[in-house]
């Protein structure tokens, strides 16, 4: 993986950029809230229109890795928690799968 993972700045949650589900927790102040999910990001090349450029996302739950997603201009790749090989999906196939999952189409 080329880039170093970036974390959201501390002010991001106050501007609505992070998980909105954490906002209404009874009895918890902003400093005490615990976010279950975290996403770390790295970019190989700022312009995703070029070949060999991609956005890498590492998805964590309670500090434990759930998987890794690499998003490019032609397709995306998913690595499960401890997988060595990725699963490749082109954008058309990804859209079909998401529609099936979300809408039952």
C-alpha positions in Angstrom: 0.0 0.0 0.0 1.5 3.3 -1.1 0.1 6.0 1.1 0.0 6.5 4.9 -3.4 6.2 6.4 -5.0 9.5 7.5 -7.3 10.1 10.4 -10.1 12.6 10.5 -9.2 15.9 12.3 -10.7 16.3 15.8 -13.2 18.9 14.6 -14.7 16.6 11.9 -17.4 15.2 14.2 -18.7 18.6 15.1 -19.2 19.4 11.4 -21.1 16.2 10.7 -18.4 14.5 8.8 -18.2 11.5 11.1 -20.8 9.0 12.3 -24.0 10.9 13.1 -25.4 7.9 15.1 -23.1 8.7 18.0 -24.6 12.2 18.6 -27.7 11.3 20.7 -26.2 8.9 23.2 -27.9 9.6 26.6 -25.6 10.5 29.5 -22.5 10.9 27.3 -20.7 14.1 26.5 -18.7 14.6 23.3 -15.5 13.7 25.1 -16.8 10.4 26.4 -18.4 9.0 23.2 -17.1 5.8 21.7 -17.2 5.3 18.0 -17.6 1.7 17.0 -16.4 2.1 13.4 -13.4 4.0 12.1 -12.2 4.4 8.5 -8.6 5.2 7.7 -7.8 6.5 4.2 -4.8 6.7 1.9 -4.6 8.0 -1.7 -2.0 6.8 -4.2 -2.5 9.6 -6.6 -4.7 12.7 -6.1 -6.1 12.5 -9.6 -8.2 9.3 -9.7 -8.6 9.8 -13.5 -5.1 8.4 -14.1 -4.2 4.8 -14.4 -2.5 3.3 -11.3 -4.4 5.7 -9.0 -6.6 4.6 -6.2 -8.1 5.4 -2.8 -7.4 2.8 0.0 -9.8 2.5 2.9 -9.1 0.4 6.0 -12.3 -0.3 8.0 -12.1 -1.0 11.7 -14.7 -1.9 14.3 -13.7 -1.3 18.0 -10.1 -1.0 16.9 -10.1 -4.3 15.1 -9.7 -4.5 11.3 -12.8 -5.6 9.4 -11.3 -5.3 6.0 -9.7 -3.1 3.4 -11.2 -1.5 0.3 -9.2 -0.2 -2.7 -11.2 2.0 -5.0 -9.9 2.8 -8.5 -11.4 4.3 -11.6 -12.3 0.9 -13.2 -13.0 -1.3 -10.3 -12.8 -1.9 -6.6 -11.0 -4.6 -4.6 -12.0 -5.9 -1.1 -9.7 -7.8 1.3 -11.5 -9.4 4.2 -10.1 -9.2 7.8 -7.1 -11.6 7.4 -7.3 -12.4 3.7 -4.2 -12.4 1.5 -6.2 -12.3 -1.8 -8.6 -9.6 -2.8 -12.0 -9.9 -4.5 -12.3 -7.7 -7.6 -15.6 -6.1 -8.7 -16.1 -3.8 -11.6 -18.4 -0.9 -11.1 -21.4 -2.4 -12.9 -21.2 -5.6 -10.9 -20.8 -3.6 -7.7 -23.9 -1.6 -8.5 -25.9 -4.8 -9.2 -24.8 -6.3 -5.9 -25.6 -3.1 -3.9 -29.0 -2.9 -5.5 -29.7 -6.5 -4.6 -28.6 -5.9 -1.0 -30.3 -2.6 -0.5 -33.5 -3.0 -2.6 -33.9 -6.7 -3.2 -33.8 -6.1 -7.0 
